[in-house]
Each structure stands twice: as C-alpha cells, then as structure tokens.
Amino acid sequence: MIRHHVFVRFPSELATADIDELLADVHDVCAPLDGVLDVRIGVNVSPEEPVVHGFRHGFVIDFATDADRDAYLVDEQHGAFGGRLVAAAEGGTDGILVFDLEVA
C-alpha cells in the first residue's frame, strides 16, 4: 500500500472556509479512481510548533498499489485540483510538501 501525504502551508489571509472547500475537493478527485482505499483530510494538531514550519493543513490518501497512485498523479481531475492547490498555497509549490510512504 502507498500512503500519499500532502501538507500545505496556506497564507494567513486565506479564509478557513476557502481552505476547507478546496481540501474537500480531494474526495471528488479520488471518488472515480480505482485503488483508493482511504482519504483523510485535516488540520495539523502537532504540539511541536518549531518543526511544523507553517504546514497546518493536509491530507492523506491510501492507494492499494503504486500503480494506483501513479494513475492518480496523471489523472486530469488531479491535475486541475493540483493547480488550484498550488495557486492557493503560500509560495506556490514551496508551500506544499508531498511524502509517499510504502506501508506493509
């Protein structure tokens, strides 16, 4: 299984409702795709403030296989969503961290 983590640093002036609406679209992107096992969206609750580096929002998608993750990466809906996410993130791609972990 591949656990796909995406952490986002949004600018402070972006409204919480706008952030919530944007991140909720992750479900719409994943719904038609095969191999998506789970989708979780949330706010960072880590007490380790110095190492959070402003990444206060994120989502995790579990894919059955790396091929399922790769299909998501080239999916047209993912591309459109990714463009909106980059546009909203502080500093564009500098405000996004992606980390894929293989989970047994």
Buried (B, 14 or more C-beta within 10 A) or exposed (E): BBBBBBBBBBEEEBEEEEBEEBBEBBEEBBEEBEBBEEBEBEEBEEEEEEEBEBBBBBBBBBBEEEEBBEBBEEBEBBEEBBEEBBEBBBEEEEBBBEEBEEEE
